[in-house]
Amino acid sequence: MSKEHAEHHKNAAKHSEKAAHHHNEAAKHYEAGDHEQGAHHAHVAHGHLLNAEEHARHGAKHHAEKHGDK
């Protein structure tokens, strides 16, 4: 079970890093006045954030199932 927990955390981190990258790209495009590309990257960043939260949620649920009664 700990490998599964680790995978959830690794995936949450991966998606968080991708979200940060796309937020930085969005900022660059907005600063350059390219609002279409800025909005695109902001939207992709939000999708990665949602995926990161889902993986973190699954990791927390698995932990609670295994250790919640202590």
N, C-alpha and C positions, 0 to 999 in steps of 0.2 A: 504494500500500500504506500510506502514512503516514496517509491519511484513515481507513482501516480501523483502524489502531492508535489514532488519536485517538478514534474512536468507542468503542472498547473502554474507554479510560480515562475518557471522559466518562460512559459508562454505569456504570462502576464507582463513580465519584464520586456520580452521581445516586442509585444504590442505597444507598451508604454514608450519604448525607444523609437518605434516607428511613428507614434503619435507626435513625439517631440520633434522629430525630423520634419514632419509635415507642417507642424505649427511654425517652425523656423522658415520653411519654404513659403508658407502663407504670408508671413511677415515681410519677407523680401519682396514678394509680388505686390503686396499692398503698398509698401514704401515706394515701389516703382510706378505705382498708379495702375497696375494691372489687376483690377478687382475680380475679373473672371477667374484668373488662375489663382488668385488669393483665396477666393471662395472655394474653388475646387480643392485646394490643399487643406483648407480648414475643415471641409466636409470629410475628407479622407482621414484627417487627424481624429476627428470625432468618432469615426467608425473604429479606428484602432483603439481608442480609449474605451469604447463599449466592449470590444473584444477583451481588452486587458481586465476590465471589471468583471466580465463573465468568468474568466479563468481564476481570478482572485476569489470570486464568490464560490466557485466549485471547490477550490482548495480549502476555504473556510468551512464549507458544508461537510466535506470529508473529515476534516479535523474534528468538528463538533460531533459527528457520528461516532468517531473512534474514541474521543477523549472527553466528551461533553458531560459524562456522568460522574466525573471525579471531583 
